[in-house]
Amino acid sequence: MQNIPPQSVYPPQVIPQQISRSGGRVALKYGFIAGAILSAISIVVFITFLIPGTSDALYNMFPQALLGNYISLSSTIVSLFVALLNMIVYFFVGLLTARSTGKMGAAMLACLWALLCFLVIDICTYVIGAFMILPLIDVQVQSIISLLISYVFAFMIDLVLALVLGFGAGGLGALIGRQKNSFEPLR
């Protein structure tokens, strides 16, 4: 006779995290939605600083150069402001992705997609800004090189702030979203 294991009298319980969902598709969806929001924030800040009164007030308030002639305090403050606004978006994309998939890796992948969308728009705003400023400066090689180096430094500051603050907030959101639904170890 075969040994049949005893059957449970209770129906099997399905935890929402056990439902098979493709983490990649969910991460892509939430990542692109968050990337669109991050890009909109970047575009709004860029357009706001095209208004002469706003940009003049900020740039006249702070010293023009921190590191030689390349990094201005005002552009660093604007980058920090944008990064703090973006932290909120990264937090929620991590939270929602972790709640949907139950995977920390999917939440970080969604944050990566959002970061890539943001960086594309960030590069575009720097290129547009450079083409707007180039006719206003002296046509000397040194001033053009100085402008390009300052834009590269500003982009690097944006990238570091997005990586550190954004992925930190996304990871925190993922941990909170993951722990609200499950007590399993993190994957």
PyMOL commands that set and color helices and strands:
alter all, ss='L'
color gray80, all
select helices_A, chain A and resi 16-18+23-48+52-61+73-101+104-136+141-181
alter helices_A, ss='H'
color red, helices_A
deselect
rebuild
show_as cartoon
